[in-house]
Amino acid sequence: MRPVRLLWLLLLAAAALAQPDITGVRRIVAVGDVHGDFDTFVTVLRDAGIVDKSNKWAGGATHLVQTGDCVDRGPDSRKVLELLFSLEKQAPRTHGAVHALLGNHETMDIYGDLRYVSAADYDSYRNSKSAKLRDRVYELLADPAQKDDDNYRQKWYDEHPLGWVEHSQAFAPTGQFGRILFDEDAVLKVNDILFLHGGISRKYINTPIADLNDKIRAELRDFRLLEGGVTTDEQGPLWYRGLALDPEPATAPLVDSILSAYGVSRIVIGHTPTSGAVTPRFGGKVIVIDVGLSKVYNQSPACLIIEDGKLFAMHRGTKIPIPDGSDIAAYLKKAAALDPPGTHLRKSLNLP
């Protein structure tokens, strides 16, 4: 091969692997943890103008960012992922985009930590061949010394319900969801805003976005790299909670360092549930969007909308400006006024 042609191919490969900043986006809709609640997810997407009544893309040039944890806990993780990945294909037709970021629960489903997969989720993968398939897998995986013991078999079957095999296949590298998730990002920069599931800790503040994403992808493709890696690290971008929970005065220098290191003005995170509303911290430098959307939490239909740099919450179908300053209490009361009685948000504000 001629040197010039080789150089050209190498340049093309480098361009394909590069993760350029996404700029010039006028409207962003960011949705936090869904946890298998398809109906509330659809409600939020419709309220934000992302999908129509048929759940088809209606967002135009909007960029939808879902910050991970679509799966587990709730009953309809499969339907949530199917819709999200369908929209990911549809959005570019109108110059929009869908960014389905990895959360800790997506990666857990990939590497086999299935503690939070619901019975209904498993059942959604079940079909007429599931029993025979599970029997074959039992013969392969069961302890040879115990597999003929009825009590052992029953315990194994209880721990591996019908649909378990198909669920595992779906999250494998060539599976229905695995083949897409393995190429998704964990950390994303759009305009001057950083989006991710958990947060950036001091440990990773000097790690470029591309390196974080590449390391997580490598670890998910080779589980031997998980131990001591980024994906399962409590200080890593999928698990860290400090930006959502730590006291603001003591943590403010870290936030400013993150903004400077990544060249952004704000950080948008999920992972740590709020009282039920999109919640600004550190004077609006950090926005927490895990509102407990799923009915296993608050079932709060709310998301973040950014239009020409201005921040709004779409809370139960009503658009409310999000303050940067000290009037957060007034903003939360406006959101709570839209809630039915007894929600977590109303209780947190001592409202009935």
C-alpha positions as CSV (number, residue, x, y, z in Angstrom):
1,M,0.0,0.0,0.0
2,R,1.3,3.4,-0.9
3,P,2.4,5.6,2.0
4,V,0.1,8.4,1.0
5,R,-2.9,6.1,0.9
6,L,-2.0,4.6,4.2
7,L,-1.7,8.1,5.8
8,W,-5.2,8.9,4.3
9,L,-6.7,5.8,5.8
10,L,-5.1,6.5,9.2
11,L,-6.5,10.1,9.2
12,L,-9.9,8.8,8.4
13,A,-9.7,6.3,11.2
14,A,-8.6,9.0,13.6
15,A,-11.5,11.2,12.5
16,A,-14.0,8.4,13.1
17,L,-12.7,7.8,16.6
18,A,-12.6,11.5,17.6
19,Q,-15.3,12.9,19.8
20,P,-15.6,16.5,18.8
21,D,-17.5,19.0,21.0
22,I,-21.1,19.4,19.9
23,T,-21.8,23.1,19.5
24,G,-24.4,25.4,18.1
25,V,-27.4,23.5,19.6
26,R,-30.2,25.9,20.4
27,R,-32.5,23.5,22.3
28,I,-31.6,20.6,24.6
29,V,-34.0,18.4,26.5
30,A,-32.3,16.4,29.3
31,V,-34.1,13.5,31.1
32,G,-32.8,11.8,34.1
33,D,-33.2,8.3,35.5
34,V,-36.2,6.5,34.0
35,H,-35.8,3.1,35.7
36,G,-38.2,1.2,33.6
37,D,-41.2,3.5,33.8
38,F,-42.2,3.7,30.1
39,D,-45.5,5.5,30.6
40,T,-44.0,8.4,32.6
41,F,-41.0,8.6,30.2
42,V,-43.4,9.0,27.3
43,T,-45.4,11.7,29.3
44,V,-42.2,13.7,29.8
45,L,-41.1,13.3,26.2
46,R,-44.5,14.5,25.0
47,D,-44.6,17.4,27.4
48,A,-41.2,18.5,26.1
49,G,-42.3,18.2,22.4
50,I,-39.9,15.3,21.7
51,V,-42.5,12.8,20.5
52,D,-45.9,12.9,19.1
53,K,-49.0,10.9,20.0
54,S,-47.6,7.9,18.1
55,N,-44.3,8.2,20.0
56,K,-42.5,9.2,16.8
57,W,-39.8,11.9,16.8
58,A,-41.3,15.4,16.9
59,G,-38.4,17.3,18.3
60,G,-37.1,18.9,15.2
61,A,-33.5,20.0,15.7
62,T,-33.6,19.5,19.5
63,H,-30.9,17.4,21.1
64,L,-32.4,14.9,23.7
65,V,-29.9,13.8,26.3
66,Q,-30.9,10.9,28.5
67,T,-28.3,10.7,31.4
68,G,-28.5,6.9,32.0
69,D,-30.4,4.5,34.2
70,C,-33.2,3.8,31.8
71,V,-33.2,0.2,33.1
72,D,-33.9,-1.9,36.2
73,R,-36.2,-1.5,39.2
74,G,-39.3,-0.7,37.1
75,P,-41.3,-3.1,34.8
76,D,-40.7,-1.8,31.3
77,S,-37.0,-1.3,30.8
78,R,-37.2,-3.1,27.5
79,K,-39.8,-0.8,26.1
80,V,-37.9,2.3,27.3
81,L,-34.7,1.2,25.5
82,E,-36.6,0.3,22.4
83,L,-38.2,3.7,22.2
84,L,-35.0,5.5,23.0
85,F,-33.0,3.7,20.3
86,S,-35.8,4.2,17.8
87,L,-35.7,7.9,18.4
88,E,-31.9,7.9,18.1
89,K,-32.4,6.7,14.5
90,Q,-35.3,9.1,13.7
91,A,-33.9,12.4,15.2
92,P,-31.2,13.1,12.5
93,R,-33.8,13.3,9.8
94,T,-34.8,16.7,11.2
95,H,-31.2,17.7,12.3
96,G,-31.9,16.6,15.9
97,A,-30.0,14.0,17.9
98,V,-30.5,11.6,20.8
99,H,-27.7,11.0,23.2
100,A,-28.4,7.9,25.3
101,L,-25.7,8.1,28.0
102,L,-24.6,5.1,30.0
103,G,-25.6,5.0,33.7
104,N,-24.4,2.6,36.3
105,H,-27.4,0.4,35.8
106,E,-26.9,-0.1,32.0
107,T,-23.4,-1.2,32.7
108,M,-24.5,-3.5,35.5
109,D,-26.9,-5.2,33.1
110,I,-24.0,-5.6,30.7
111,Y,-21.5,-7.2,33.1
112,G,-24.1,-9.3,34.9
113,D,-24.9,-7.5,38.2
114,L,-28.7,-8.1,37.9
115,R,-29.8,-7.4,41.4
116,Y,-32.2,-4.7,40.4
117,V,-33.8,-6.3,37.3
118,S,-37.5,-6.6,38.1
119,A,-39.6,-9.7,37.7
120,A,-41.7,-7.8,35.1
121,D,-38.5,-7.0,33.2
122,Y,-37.5,-10.6,33.0
123,D,-41.0,-11.5,31.9
124,S,-40.9,-9.1,29.0
125,Y,-38.2,-11.2,27.5
126,R,-40.0,-14.5,28.0
127,N,-41.4,-16.5,25.0
128,S,-42.6,-20.0,24.2
129,K,-39.0,-21.3,24.0
130,S,-37.8,-19.8,27.3
131,A,-38.3,-22.9,29.4
132,K,-36.3,-25.2,27.1
133,L,-33.6,-22.5,26.7
134,R,-33.2,-22.2,30.4
135,D,-33.0,-25.9,30.8
136,R,-30.1,-26.0,28.3
137,V,-28.3,-23.2,30.1
138,Y,-28.8,-24.9,33.4
139,E,-27.0,-28.0,32.1
140,L,-24.1,-25.8,31.0
141,L,-23.8,-23.6,34.2
142,A,-25.0,-25.7,37.1
143,D,-22.6,-27.2,39.5
144,P,-22.0,-30.7,38.1
145,A,-21.9,-32.1,41.6
146,Q,-25.3,-30.7,42.5
147,K,-27.3,-30.4,39.3
148,D,-29.2,-33.6,39.8
149,D,-30.3,-32.4,43.3
150,D,-34.0,-31.2,43.1
151,N,-33.5,-28.5,45.8
152,Y,-30.4,-27.2,44.1
153,R,-32.2,-27.1,40.7
154,Q,-35.2,-25.3,42.2
155,K,-33.0,-22.7,43.9
156,W,-31.2,-22.1,40.6
157,Y,-34.4,-21.7,38.7
158,D,-35.7,-19.3,41.3
159,E,-32.6,-17.2,40.9
160,H,-32.8,-17.4,37.1
161,P,-36.5,-16.8,36.1
162,L,-37.8,-17.4,32.6
163,G,-36.6,-14.5,30.5
164,W,-33.2,-14.3,32.3
165,V,-31.3,-16.0,29.5
166,E,-32.9,-13.7,26.9
167,H,-32.2,-10.7,29.0
168,S,-28.6,-11.6,29.3
169,Q,-28.4,-12.2,25.5
170,A,-30.0,-8.8,24.8
171,F,-27.2,-7.0,26.8
172,A,-24.4,-9.1,25.2
173,P,-22.1,-7.3,22.7
174,T,-24.1,-8.6,19.7
175,G,-27.5,-8.5,21.5
176,Q,-30.5,-6.2,20.8
177,F,-29.3,-3.6,23.3
178,G,-25.7,-4.5,23.9
179,R,-24.6,-3.8,20.3
180,I,-25.9,-0.2,20.8
181,L,-25.0,0.4,24.4
182,F,-21.4,-0.7,23.8
183,D,-20.9,2.4,21.5
184,E,-22.8,4.9,23.7
185,D,-20.9,7.6,25.7
186,A,-20.9,8.0,29.4
187,V,-19.8,11.6,29.4
188,L,-20.9,14.2,26.8
189,K,-20.3,17.9,26.2
190,V,-23.0,19.9,24.3
191,N,-22.3,23.6,23.8
192,D,-20.7,24.6,27.1
193,I,-22.5,22.0,29.3
194,L,-21.2,18.7,30.6
195,F,-23.7,15.8,30.8
196,L,-23.1,12.6,32.7
197,H,-24.8,10.2,35.0
198,G,-23.1,10.5,38.4
199,G,-20.5,13.3,38.4
200,I,-16.8,14.1,38.1
201,S,-14.8,13.6,41.3
202,R,-11.4,15.1,42.1
203,K,-9.9,11.7,41.1
204,Y,-10.9,12.1,37.5
205,I,-10.8,15.9,37.0
206,N,-7.8,15.7,34.7
207,T,-9.1,12.9,32.6
208,P,-10.4,14.0,29.2
209,I,-13.9,13.1,28.1
210,A,-12.7,10.8,25.3
211,D,-10.5,8.9,27.7
212,L,-13.3,8.3,30.2
213,N,-15.6,7.0,27.4
214,D,-12.9,4.9,25.9
215,K,-11.9,3.3,29.2
216,I,-15.5,2.4,30.1
217,R,-16.0,0.9,26.6
218,A,-12.8,-1.2,27.0
219,E,-13.8,-2.4,30.4
220,L,-17.3,-3.5,29.2
221,R,-15.7,-5.5,26.4
222,D,-13.2,-7.1,28.7
223,F,-14.6,-7.8,32.2
224,R,-11.1,-8.5,33.5
225,L,-10.5,-4.7,33.3
226,L,-13.5,-3.9,35.6
227,E,-11.6,-4.5,38.8
228,G,-9.8,-1.2,39.6
229,G,-11.3,0.4,36.5
230,V,-13.5,3.4,35.9
231,T,-16.8,1.7,35.3
232,T,-17.3,0.3,38.8
233,D,-15.4,3.0,40.7
234,E,-17.5,4.8,43.3
235,Q,-15.5,7.9,42.5
236,G,-16.1,7.4,38.8
237,P,-18.5,9.2,36.5
238,L,-21.2,6.5,36.7
239,W,-21.3,6.3,40.5
240,Y,-20.0,9.5,42.1
241,R,-22.6,11.5,44.2
242,G,-20.6,14.3,45.6
243,L,-21.9,17.0,43.3
244,A,-25.5,16.1,44.3
245,L,-25.0,15.5,48.0
246,D,-21.9,17.2,49.4
247,P,-22.2,20.5,51.2
248,E,-22.0,23.4,48.7
249,P,-19.5,25.7,50.5
250,A,-16.9,22.9,50.9
251,T,-17.5,21.5,47.4
252,A,-17.7,24.8,45.4
253,P,-13.9,24.8,44.7
254,L,-14.2,21.3,43.1
255,V,-17.1,22.4,41.0
256,D,-15.2,25.4,39.7
257,S,-12.2,23.2,39.0
258,I,-14.4,20.9,36.9
259,L,-15.9,23.7,35.0
260,S,-12.4,25.0,34.2
261,A,-10.9,21.6,33.3
262,Y,-13.6,20.8,30.9
263,G,-14.3,24.3,29.6
264,V,-18.0,24.3,30.5
265,S,-20.3,26.6,32.4
266,R,-22.6,23.9,33.9
267,I,-22.7,20.2,34.8
268,V,-26.0,18.2,34.4
269,I,-26.2,15.0,36.3
270,G,-28.7,12.2,37.3
271,H,-28.1,9.2,39.6
272,T,-29.0,10.9,42.9
273,P,-32.7,11.5,43.3
274,T,-33.9,15.0,44.2
275,S,-37.1,15.7,46.2
276,G,-39.0,15.5,42.9
277,A,-38.0,18.6,40.9
278,V,-35.1,19.5,38.6
279,T,-32.7,21.0,41.2
280,P,-30.0,23.6,40.8
281,R,-26.9,23.6,43.1
282,F,-23.9,25.8,43.4
283,G,-25.7,28.8,41.9
284,G,-26.9,26.8,38.9
285,K,-23.5,25.5,38.0
286,V,-24.7,21.9,38.8
287,I,-28.2,20.8,37.7
288,V,-29.5,17.5,39.2
289,I,-32.2,15.9,37.0
290,D,-32.9,12.6,38.7
291,V,-36.4,13.7,39.8
292,G,-37.5,10.2,40.7
293,L,-39.4,9.9,37.4
294,S,-40.2,6.2,37.9
295,K,-43.2,5.1,39.9
296,V,-40.8,3.1,42.1
297,Y,-39.6,6.5,43.3
298,N,-41.6,9.8,43.2
299,Q,-43.1,9.3,39.7
300,S,-42.4,12.9,39.0
301,P,-42.8,13.7,35.3
302,A,-40.2,16.4,35.0
303,C,-37.1,17.2,32.9
304,L,-34.6,20.0,32.1
305,I,-35.0,22.2,29.0
306,I,-32.2,24.5,27.8
307,E,-33.2,27.0,25.1
308,D,-30.6,29.4,23.8
309,G,-28.7,29.0,27.1
310,K,-31.7,29.6,29.3
311,L,-32.7,26.9,31.8
312,F,-36.3,25.7,32.4
313,A,-37.9,22.8,34.1
314,M,-40.8,21.1,32.4
315,H,-42.6,20.0,35.5
316,R,-45.9,18.1,35.0
317,G,-46.4,19.8,31.7
318,T,-45.7,23.4,32.8
319,K,-42.5,25.2,31.9
320,I,-40.8,27.0,34.8
321,P,-37.6,29.1,34.7
322,I,-34.8,27.7,36.8
323,P,-33.0,30.3,38.9
324,D,-29.3,30.6,39.1
325,G,-29.3,32.5,42.4
326,S,-30.9,32.4,45.8
327,D,-34.6,32.2,44.8
328,I,-34.5,28.4,44.5
329,A,-37.2,28.1,47.3
330,A,-39.6,30.2,45.2
331,Y,-38.9,28.0,42.2
332,L,-39.5,24.8,44.1
333,K,-42.8,26.1,45.5
334,K,-44.0,26.8,41.9
335,A,-43.1,23.3,41.0
336,A,-44.8,21.8,44.1
337,A,-47.9,23.8,43.4
338,L,-48.3,21.6,40.3
339,D,-48.0,18.4,42.2
340,P,-50.9,16.4,43.6
341,P,-51.1,16.2,47.4
342,G,-48.6,14.0,49.2
343,T,-45.7,14.0,46.8
344,H,-42.1,14.0,48.1
345,L,-41.6,17.5,46.8
346,R,-44.6,18.9,48.7
347,K,-43.6,17.0,51.9
348,S,-40.1,18.4,51.6
349,L,-41.6,21.9,51.6
350,N,-44.0,21.1,54.5
351,L,-47.0,21.2,52.1
352,P,-49.9,18.8,52.3
